[in-house]
Amino acid sequence: MMYYNKKMKCLLIYLIMSASLLYAADFGYQGTHILTHGALEDVARAFEKKYGMHVTVKGGGCADGIAVVAKDRYEMGGLCCPLSPETAKKYGMTAHRVAVDIKAVIVNPKNSIKNLTMQQVSDIHKGTITGWKQVGGSHKPVALVFRDHCRDMDEPVRKALSIKGDISKKAIIVKTDQEIIENVEKFPSAIGVVSRVLAEKAKVKIIDVDEVSPTPRNVEKKLYPITGDLYIVTKGMPEWSDRLWKD
């Protein structure tokens, strides 16, 4: 699940319309799978139905989003981590914040835990908490599943959990959010943090953090602590962007 305010929605639509008008042909997007499956696939289908223009939408990661725009392969790239000033300058890119990704802490449905504090989630990732009994659960050890990506960027989960170094040495390291979900579905002692847009479709239990549920309303009120901005990158800055933020 992602959170959009009115201007974010307008920006997302305008980015697609701007690309279509600029290229007057089929155009495309590639990048973070969170935006791909959480928004762009549906937006592309709606756009094609209304305007009859094909929009290519592919998943991937932040590196893919930067590469396709830098090499002029597609007009839009998707990032789940902030674009660094150095990369933006090198390739003449502009990052447009189009949504807020709500990160869900997930456990296996057999786990009795319904809530963890932010500090407990952080300590699990750092390896300070190693057993569920330490947080009021069973006597089983914690099986942390972690997607270790974008180490050279301001990755949102690491930032939210104040992880500056290595995570728990006992963690199961995976490459995608889907692998986190699959492991949590399989192992009763597993825990992970993924985009809620993916978690809500899986056979996992989404738990509260500091007694707050990961909902758009709680994110809007700044009550839920684990989120990450999502960006679409383009070459340069669309002419209409200044007017959008002033309206």
Backbone bond lengths (Angstrom), bond angles and torsions (degrees), N, CA, C in turn:
res aa  C-N    CA-C-N  psi(-1)  N-CA   C-N-CA  omega(-1)  CA-C   N-CA-C  phi
1 M - - - 1.449 - - 1.520 108.94 -
2 M 1.332 115.02 138.73 1.451 120.34 179.38 1.521 109.57 -123.66
3 Y 1.317 115.31 157.60 1.453 120.69 178.35 1.527 109.29 -109.56
4 Y 1.335 115.80 130.24 1.459 121.97 176.17 1.522 108.62 -125.23
5 N 1.331 116.87 134.95 1.449 117.45 165.56 1.525 107.77 -96.84
6 K 1.332 118.36 -179.96 1.460 121.87 -173.64 1.525 112.04 -59.83
7 K 1.339 116.57 -42.86 1.465 119.82 -177.45 1.525 111.59 -69.90
8 M 1.321 116.87 -33.94 1.463 119.85 177.30 1.519 110.24 -63.24
9 K 1.337 116.84 -44.23 1.460 121.02 179.23 1.521 110.62 -62.27
10 C 1.334 116.10 -44.01 1.464 120.17 179.09 1.522 110.93 -61.17
11 L 1.326 116.06 -42.44 1.460 120.28 -178.79 1.519 111.10 -63.64
12 L 1.316 117.36 -43.12 1.458 121.60 -179.99 1.531 110.62 -60.55
13 I 1.327 116.67 -44.72 1.467 120.96 178.80 1.516 111.14 -66.18
14 Y 1.327 115.99 -44.30 1.464 119.94 -178.21 1.522 112.75 -65.52
15 L 1.323 116.85 -32.66 1.459 119.58 177.97 1.526 110.85 -62.25
16 I 1.315 116.12 -43.56 1.468 120.08 178.79 1.522 110.83 -68.05
17 M 1.318 117.13 -43.36 1.465 120.06 -179.82 1.520 111.48 -65.77
18 S 1.337 116.20 -39.31 1.457 120.19 179.18 1.519 111.05 -63.47
19 A 1.333 115.89 -42.80 1.469 120.28 179.48 1.522 110.67 -64.02
20 S 1.332 116.65 -40.03 1.463 119.74 -178.59 1.516 111.65 -67.38
21 L 1.323 117.27 -39.48 1.462 121.08 179.61 1.523 111.42 -70.62
22 L 1.333 115.35 -36.40 1.464 120.14 -177.95 1.519 111.54 -68.51
23 Y 1.323 115.78 -42.18 1.463 119.08 -174.58 1.526 112.83 -97.74
24 A 1.341 116.57 -17.72 1.473 121.67 177.28 1.532 111.45 48.43
25 A 1.294 117.25 36.61 1.467 122.80 -179.30 1.520 107.79 -160.57
26 D 1.317 115.93 -175.06 1.456 118.46 176.65 1.522 109.50 -61.45
27 F 1.301 115.95 143.21 1.459 119.40 -179.35 1.515 108.25 -141.75
28 G 1.337 117.16 177.11 1.452 116.49 -172.82 1.512 116.77 -156.91
29 Y 1.334 113.05 176.09 1.460 123.80 -178.83 1.518 108.21 -140.91
30 Q 1.326 115.75 143.55 1.460 121.16 169.05 1.512 108.51 -148.46
31 G 1.327 115.85 145.01 1.454 119.42 178.08 1.513 112.07 157.65
32 T 1.329 115.66 -153.30 1.454 121.48 -173.06 1.525 112.51 -46.05
33 H 1.318 115.56 130.27 1.460 121.22 -176.79 1.518 112.19 -65.43
34 I 1.328 117.40 -20.49 1.463 120.71 179.35 1.525 110.46 -64.79
35 L 1.335 116.58 -46.04 1.466 120.31 175.80 1.521 111.12 -70.95
36 T 1.329 115.61 -37.07 1.465 120.02 -178.88 1.523 110.94 -57.29
37 H 1.343 115.76 -55.47 1.465 120.56 -175.92 1.525 112.74 -85.78
38 G 1.324 116.80 -21.53 1.456 119.72 -176.82 1.511 114.42 -88.88
39 A 1.342 117.78 -16.76 1.460 119.05 -176.69 1.522 114.21 -152.33
40 L 1.340 117.14 -52.94 1.461 120.87 -167.80 1.527 113.69 -64.08
41 E 1.324 118.51 -36.34 1.464 119.67 179.66 1.526 110.83 -62.33
42 D 1.327 116.72 -44.41 1.465 120.58 179.54 1.525 111.41 -69.38
43 V 1.334 116.24 -42.59 1.468 120.02 179.53 1.525 110.62 -63.15
44 A 1.336 116.87 -41.05 1.468 121.40 -179.35 1.521 111.34 -63.34
45 R 1.339 116.29 -42.57 1.465 119.69 179.24 1.530 111.33 -63.69
46 A 1.326 115.72 -41.91 1.464 119.85 179.06 1.526 111.04 -65.51
47 F 1.332 116.46 -39.46 1.458 121.78 -179.97 1.532 110.46 -66.07
48 E 1.325 116.28 -44.13 1.467 120.75 179.03 1.529 111.29 -62.27
49 K 1.329 115.43 -41.72 1.460 119.94 -179.10 1.517 111.29 -63.78
50 K 1.322 117.75 -38.39 1.460 121.29 -176.39 1.512 112.91 -82.44
51 Y 1.364 117.00 -39.06 1.462 119.73 -172.82 1.528 113.64 -110.36
52 G 1.348 117.14 -7.91 1.453 119.47 178.47 1.516 113.98 69.46
53 M 1.315 117.89 21.00 1.457 122.32 -178.65 1.531 109.48 -113.60
54 H 1.325 117.34 126.29 1.456 121.67 -176.80 1.523 111.30 -72.89
55 V 1.328 115.37 136.51 1.455 122.12 176.47 1.522 108.26 -120.79
56 T 1.323 117.80 116.57 1.457 121.76 177.02 1.522 109.10 -79.86
57 V 1.318 117.07 127.71 1.459 121.61 179.36 1.520 109.06 -128.72
58 K 1.334 116.44 121.29 1.462 121.80 -179.82 1.522 110.09 -129.48
59 G 1.328 115.14 149.40 1.451 121.04 178.00 1.514 111.66 -85.20
60 G 1.327 115.48 -171.75 1.459 120.73 -179.35 1.516 110.64 146.26
61 G 1.316 115.93 -150.01 1.453 121.36 179.43 1.510 111.06 -128.71
62 C 1.333 115.56 -172.07 1.463 120.37 -179.41 1.528 111.68 -61.47
63 A 1.323 116.33 -39.69 1.470 119.89 -179.33 1.521 110.75 -62.01
64 D 1.332 116.71 -37.72 1.466 120.83 177.60 1.521 110.67 -65.45
65 G 1.333 116.31 -42.60 1.456 120.68 -179.89 1.516 112.71 -60.76
66 I 1.324 116.19 -40.19 1.464 120.63 178.54 1.521 110.38 -71.19
67 A 1.327 117.21 -43.71 1.466 121.82 -175.22 1.525 112.76 -63.79
68 V 1.345 117.78 -43.40 1.466 119.22 -175.17 1.520 112.16 -67.75
69 V 1.330 116.34 -31.95 1.469 119.67 177.99 1.519 110.48 -79.45
70 A 1.324 116.64 -40.96 1.463 120.51 179.36 1.525 111.48 -60.69
71 K 1.351 116.96 -36.42 1.462 121.64 -178.16 1.533 112.63 -94.13
72 D 1.351 116.34 8.22 1.467 122.35 -179.68 1.530 112.74 58.15
73 R 1.325 116.20 30.82 1.460 120.29 178.04 1.530 110.14 -78.28
74 Y 1.339 115.70 -42.09 1.458 122.06 173.92 1.516 109.36 -133.85
75 E 1.315 115.46 161.83 1.464 120.98 -177.33 1.525 112.68 -81.97
76 M 1.352 116.85 -22.27 1.460 121.23 -177.16 1.521 111.13 -131.85
77 G 1.323 115.44 139.15 1.460 121.25 175.13 1.516 109.15 -125.49
78 G 1.333 116.75 149.01 1.459 120.52 -178.08 1.514 113.16 -109.91
79 L 1.331 116.30 135.02 1.464 122.31 -179.98 1.518 110.75 -128.20
80 C 1.333 116.05 140.57 1.464 120.75 172.39 1.524 110.53 -104.85
81 C 1.321 116.71 2.77 1.457 123.09 176.53 1.529 108.40 -128.43
82 P 1.333 118.38 151.42 1.464 120.50 -178.94 1.525 112.74 -61.59
83 L 1.325 115.99 142.48 1.461 122.16 175.71 1.521 108.34 -76.34
84 S 1.325 116.99 128.04 1.461 119.67 -178.92 1.527 110.64 -73.06
85 P 1.328 118.36 148.80 1.465 121.53 178.08 1.530 112.15 -56.76
86 E 1.331 116.57 -34.46 1.464 120.70 -179.10 1.525 111.17 -66.41
87 T 1.342 116.59 -44.61 1.464 120.74 179.18 1.519 110.81 -67.62
88 A 1.334 116.51 -40.60 1.463 120.75 178.94 1.529 110.71 -60.27
89 K 1.316 116.75 -43.72 1.467 121.36 -179.37 1.525 110.96 -69.33
90 K 1.324 117.14 -41.21 1.459 121.81 -177.58 1.529 112.32 -60.55
91 Y 1.328 116.44 -41.04 1.464 120.33 -175.31 1.528 113.97 -108.33
92 G 1.318 117.64 3.43 1.460 120.66 179.94 1.518 112.32 65.39
93 M 1.329 116.72 40.16 1.464 121.89 -175.16 1.521 112.43 -100.83
94 T 1.326 114.44 153.53 1.456 122.21 171.67 1.517 108.03 -124.19
95 A 1.338 116.72 133.45 1.462 121.82 177.91 1.524 109.27 -99.48
96 H 1.337 115.75 128.58 1.456 121.91 -179.78 1.526 108.49 -111.28
97 R 1.310 117.54 118.90 1.466 122.31 179.01 1.528 108.14 -75.96
98 V 1.336 116.43 114.68 1.461 120.09 -173.44 1.527 114.00 -114.26
99 A 1.332 118.08 -13.80 1.467 119.91 -178.95 1.519 109.91 -164.97
100 V 1.312 115.02 165.64 1.463 122.29 172.97 1.526 107.63 -115.52
101 D 1.312 116.36 120.03 1.457 121.85 179.63 1.518 109.32 -82.70
102 I 1.316 116.82 124.08 1.462 121.70 178.38 1.528 108.49 -89.15
103 K 1.311 116.50 116.02 1.456 122.02 -178.36 1.528 110.16 -87.56
104 A 1.318 117.03 128.00 1.464 121.69 -179.19 1.523 110.71 -106.37
105 V 1.315 115.87 136.23 1.461 121.40 172.14 1.528 106.16 -87.80
106 I 1.326 116.21 120.10 1.461 120.32 -174.41 1.522 111.68 -118.00
107 V 1.341 114.70 145.35 1.461 121.68 174.85 1.523 107.79 -133.58
108 N 1.313 116.21 169.64 1.451 121.55 176.33 1.536 109.70 -67.00
109 P 1.326 118.70 143.52 1.469 121.31 -179.75 1.539 113.82 -56.64
110 K 1.328 117.62 -23.13 1.464 120.77 179.55 1.526 112.80 -78.67
111 N 1.309 116.81 -10.91 1.465 121.41 -179.80 1.528 109.27 -76.37
112 S 1.321 117.53 132.53 1.469 121.81 -177.85 1.524 113.19 -78.96
113 I 1.317 117.17 -14.70 1.462 121.32 -177.82 1.533 110.88 -65.05
114 K 1.336 116.11 131.76 1.467 121.49 178.76 1.523 112.54 -116.15
115 N 1.331 116.37 -15.47 1.461 120.88 -177.76 1.523 110.29 -152.42
116 L 1.326 115.18 143.57 1.460 122.28 171.04 1.519 107.87 -133.04
117 T 1.312 116.60 151.10 1.461 118.96 173.11 1.522 108.88 -78.39
118 M 1.308 115.84 161.32 1.450 120.43 177.66 1.531 110.31 -59.62
119 Q 1.331 115.93 -38.28 1.455 120.32 179.57 1.526 111.10 -65.67
120 Q 1.317 117.04 -38.02 1.466 120.53 178.85 1.524 111.74 -66.66
121 V 1.335 116.68 -41.16 1.472 119.91 177.14 1.533 109.90 -62.34
122 S 1.324 115.57 -41.32 1.460 120.25 178.42 1.525 111.28 -64.85
123 D 1.315 117.05 -44.63 1.472 121.70 -178.94 1.528 111.70 -65.42
124 I 1.325 117.54 -34.13 1.467 120.66 175.61 1.516 109.65 -62.50
125 H 1.322 116.97 -43.32 1.467 121.15 -179.79 1.534 112.43 -69.22
126 K 1.312 115.97 -30.09 1.463 119.84 -179.44 1.523 112.34 -86.30
127 G 1.332 116.88 -10.33 1.456 120.74 178.51 1.511 114.03 90.46
128 T 1.331 118.30 7.37 1.469 121.63 178.42 1.519 110.47 -75.45
129 I 1.314 116.54 -38.32 1.466 121.95 173.94 1.521 107.75 -101.36
130 T 1.313 116.67 121.65 1.474 120.88 -175.73 1.525 113.76 -120.35
131 G 1.338 116.77 -10.08 1.459 120.31 -179.02 1.519 111.47 -131.87
132 W 1.330 116.68 147.03 1.461 120.39 -178.20 1.528 112.05 -67.70
133 K 1.337 117.40 -24.57 1.462 120.99 178.54 1.532 111.18 -61.31
134 Q 1.333 116.86 -29.63 1.460 121.69 -179.18 1.528 112.57 -65.97
135 V 1.337 116.40 -18.83 1.474 119.82 -179.67 1.530 111.06 -119.83
136 G 1.337 116.07 22.19 1.457 120.41 175.83 1.506 115.44 88.99
137 G 1.327 117.37 15.77 1.452 121.13 -178.69 1.517 113.31 -105.30
138 S 1.323 115.79 -150.22 1.464 121.92 -177.60 1.530 111.47 -77.01
139 H 1.326 115.79 -179.40 1.468 120.97 179.51 1.528 111.91 -85.49
140 K 1.309 117.35 3.82 1.466 120.60 -177.37 1.535 111.56 -77.39
141 P 1.338 116.54 151.03 1.476 119.45 176.77 1.522 111.05 -72.44
142 V 1.314 116.23 152.52 1.458 121.66 177.54 1.526 109.34 -77.24
143 A 1.329 116.44 130.53 1.468 121.47 176.15 1.531 107.57 -108.60
144 L 1.324 116.01 92.57 1.466 121.03 -178.90 1.524 110.31 -78.42
145 V 1.335 115.94 130.10 1.459 121.96 175.07 1.518 106.97 -114.03
146 F 1.330 116.25 123.59 1.465 119.88 -171.14 1.520 111.56 -133.50
147 R 1.319 115.50 133.29 1.461 121.20 175.08 1.529 108.30 -92.08
148 D 1.311 116.29 107.05 1.462 121.60 -176.68 1.527 108.40 -93.82
149 H 1.318 117.00 99.62 1.460 120.33 -177.30 1.527 110.52 -143.09
150 C 1.308 114.69 163.89 1.470 122.15 176.58 1.534 111.90 52.52
151 R 1.328 116.35 47.41 1.463 120.12 -178.63 1.523 112.53 -63.74
152 D 1.352 117.08 -25.27 1.459 120.04 -178.97 1.527 112.05 -93.90
153 M 1.350 116.84 9.89 1.450 121.67 179.00 1.527 109.72 -123.52
154 D 1.325 116.80 171.20 1.459 122.03 -178.36 1.530 108.87 -83.20
155 E 1.343 116.30 68.78 1.461 122.60 -173.11 1.536 110.32 -63.08
156 P 1.351 117.91 129.09 1.465 121.52 -169.60 1.522 116.49 -64.26
157 V 1.338 119.48 -37.27 1.461 119.87 -179.58 1.517 110.50 -67.69
158 R 1.323 116.48 -45.98 1.462 120.15 176.89 1.530 110.96 -58.64
159 K 1.328 115.73 -42.68 1.465 120.56 -178.65 1.524 110.88 -65.05
160 A 1.333 117.30 -46.80 1.460 121.29 -178.37 1.523 112.15 -62.57
161 L 1.335 115.79 -36.49 1.466 120.66 -177.13 1.528 113.11 -93.60
162 S 1.330 115.79 6.54 1.482 121.97 178.10 1.525 111.93 56.39
163 I 1.331 115.78 42.57 1.468 121.15 177.83 1.525 108.48 -95.54
164 K 1.299 117.04 107.57 1.460 121.46 -177.88 1.534 112.43 -103.37
165 G 1.304 116.62 -19.28 1.460 120.40 179.87 1.515 111.15 -119.45
166 D 1.329 115.65 -141.89 1.458 120.94 -179.84 1.525 110.76 -77.42
167 I 1.320 115.96 152.91 1.450 120.41 174.43 1.525 108.60 -89.99
168 S 1.329 115.97 -177.76 1.465 121.36 -178.43 1.531 111.77 -49.98
169 K 1.326 116.11 133.51 1.458 121.22 -179.57 1.529 112.32 -66.55
170 K 1.324 116.64 -18.67 1.462 120.68 -179.04 1.533 112.34 -92.90
171 A 1.310 117.16 1.92 1.461 120.83 -177.57 1.528 111.98 -67.69
172 I 1.318 115.04 146.98 1.466 121.52 172.86 1.527 106.69 -88.66
173 I 1.313 116.85 113.90 1.463 121.25 -175.97 1.527 110.04 -92.00
174 V 1.334 115.99 127.30 1.467 121.10 -179.85 1.527 109.50 -127.61
175 K 1.332 116.05 173.58 1.460 121.24 -175.28 1.527 113.95 -103.14
176 T 1.332 117.91 -19.39 1.461 120.22 -175.42 1.529 111.53 -136.59
177 D 1.331 115.59 159.71 1.461 120.56 174.78 1.522 110.77 -62.93
178 Q 1.329 116.85 -34.21 1.448 120.39 -179.98 1.525 111.33 -62.08
179 E 1.325 117.04 -36.24 1.465 120.79 177.70 1.528 110.70 -68.39
180 I 1.327 116.94 -34.74 1.467 119.76 174.93 1.522 109.33 -60.63
181 I 1.331 115.51 -49.24 1.460 120.87 -179.28 1.524 111.52 -59.14
182 E 1.317 117.10 -45.56 1.467 121.31 -178.59 1.524 111.86 -61.21
183 N 1.328 116.41 -40.23 1.468 119.99 178.96 1.523 111.88 -69.50
184 V 1.327 117.10 -39.46 1.460 120.38 179.49 1.522 110.54 -68.99
185 E 1.312 117.29 -35.59 1.473 121.01 175.80 1.530 111.05 -64.19
186 K 1.315 116.07 -33.78 1.469 121.71 -173.17 1.521 113.54 -84.98
187 F 1.342 117.07 -40.61 1.468 120.20 -171.97 1.535 111.28 -107.63
188 P 1.338 118.19 122.75 1.474 122.30 -178.37 1.531 114.11 -59.47
189 S 1.335 117.71 -25.41 1.466 120.67 -177.04 1.528 113.40 -95.54
190 A 1.320 117.21 3.69 1.470 120.69 -172.95 1.525 113.18 -80.57
191 I 1.324 114.57 154.27 1.456 122.89 176.22 1.524 108.04 -147.94
192 G 1.311 116.79 147.71 1.459 120.68 177.94 1.527 110.46 -160.57
193 V 1.312 115.65 171.69 1.467 121.73 177.10 1.518 108.10 -124.19
194 V 1.335 115.91 122.26 1.464 121.41 -178.71 1.517 109.90 -139.24
195 S 1.323 115.78 169.46 1.457 120.21 174.29 1.527 109.37 -64.22
196 R 1.325 116.04 134.40 1.469 118.64 -179.46 1.530 111.58 -64.56
197 V 1.327 117.55 -27.65 1.458 120.08 179.39 1.527 111.13 -59.27
198 L 1.330 116.97 -26.63 1.462 122.26 176.62 1.530 111.66 -93.44
199 A 1.333 116.47 -37.36 1.461 120.83 -176.10 1.521 112.51 -66.54
200 E 1.335 117.07 -35.98 1.456 119.62 -175.55 1.528 112.77 -69.65
201 K 1.328 116.82 -12.12 1.461 121.18 178.02 1.530 111.88 -98.48
202 A 1.332 116.47 -1.89 1.463 121.18 -174.20 1.529 111.76 -105.97
203 K 1.340 115.43 169.72 1.460 121.65 179.22 1.526 109.48 -92.31
204 V 1.333 114.80 63.82 1.459 121.91 179.47 1.528 108.50 -131.55
205 K 1.325 116.18 168.70 1.469 120.39 176.39 1.520 108.96 -108.89
206 I 1.318 115.72 124.64 1.463 121.53 176.95 1.521 108.05 -89.41
207 I 1.329 116.92 123.62 1.466 119.83 -177.32 1.530 110.75 -105.71
208 D 1.328 115.11 163.14 1.462 121.16 178.30 1.525 109.89 -80.64
209 V 1.319 114.97 159.04 1.465 121.97 174.05 1.518 107.61 -123.81
210 D 1.332 116.80 121.60 1.470 121.49 -174.83 1.525 111.02 56.05
211 E 1.343 115.45 38.11 1.466 122.94 178.63 1.531 113.25 65.63
212 V 1.317 117.08 21.61 1.464 121.72 -179.73 1.529 109.32 -121.34
213 S 1.318 116.93 130.05 1.460 122.03 179.45 1.526 110.60 -81.73
214 P 1.337 117.41 147.63 1.476 121.00 -179.12 1.530 111.58 -81.03
215 T 1.330 116.55 77.74 1.455 122.25 179.92 1.519 110.89 -116.16
216 P 1.347 117.53 156.62 1.478 119.84 177.32 1.530 112.38 -55.70
217 R 1.331 117.11 -39.86 1.465 120.63 -179.33 1.529 111.10 -62.24
218 N 1.339 117.07 -42.97 1.461 120.22 179.78 1.518 112.00 -70.38
219 V 1.332 116.40 -31.71 1.462 119.64 176.04 1.529 109.98 -69.19
220 E 1.325 116.32 -43.01 1.461 120.82 179.08 1.530 111.03 -60.42
221 K 1.327 116.45 -35.44 1.461 121.02 179.09 1.523 112.30 -84.23
222 K 1.336 115.82 0.91 1.468 122.24 -179.74 1.529 112.06 62.43
223 L 1.337 116.06 35.06 1.457 121.28 178.80 1.522 112.06 -95.65
224 Y 1.336 116.55 -33.29 1.462 120.01 -179.15 1.527 109.08 -91.18
225 P 1.353 117.63 129.37 1.471 120.65 -167.48 1.526 118.39 -90.03
226 I 1.338 118.99 -16.99 1.473 118.72 -172.51 1.532 109.98 -107.15
227 T 1.301 115.90 98.66 1.463 121.72 -179.78 1.528 109.52 -141.25
228 G 1.312 115.74 168.92 1.464 120.73 176.11 1.519 109.96 -150.96
229 D 1.315 117.29 136.67 1.460 120.54 177.60 1.522 110.49 -72.07
230 L 1.327 115.79 146.51 1.458 122.61 176.32 1.516 109.03 -114.66
231 Y 1.333 115.95 140.07 1.460 120.83 -173.45 1.525 111.78 -128.61
232 I 1.330 115.11 149.15 1.457 121.73 165.17 1.515 106.10 -111.92
233 V 1.330 116.61 128.82 1.464 120.77 178.97 1.522 109.78 -104.16
234 T 1.333 114.87 144.00 1.459 122.44 178.18 1.515 108.84 -136.93
235 K 1.319 115.91 166.35 1.461 119.85 172.76 1.527 107.62 -79.16
236 G 1.320 116.45 120.53 1.458 120.11 178.24 1.514 112.16 73.50
237 M 1.343 115.30 -167.05 1.455 123.07 -177.72 1.520 110.39 -120.70
238 P 1.346 118.73 121.63 1.466 120.49 178.00 1.522 111.54 -55.93
239 E 1.325 117.05 144.28 1.460 122.20 -176.15 1.524 112.39 -61.91
240 W 1.341 117.58 -28.67 1.456 121.14 -174.68 1.522 113.31 -84.75
241 S 1.338 118.15 -6.22 1.468 120.19 -170.34 1.535 112.92 -64.45
242 D 1.334 117.53 -39.38 1.463 119.95 -179.10 1.527 110.80 -63.14
243 R 1.322 116.15 -39.85 1.458 119.95 -179.80 1.521 110.56 -66.60
244 L 1.343 117.12 -35.82 1.454 120.91 -178.31 1.513 111.37 -60.34
245 W 1.331 117.06 -45.74 1.460 119.68 -175.52 1.522 112.59 -77.57
246 K 1.348 117.62 -15.10 1.450 120.08 177.98 1.517 111.78 -87.92
247 D 1.333 117.08 -22.13 1.469 120.94 -176.22 1.534 111.20 -70.69
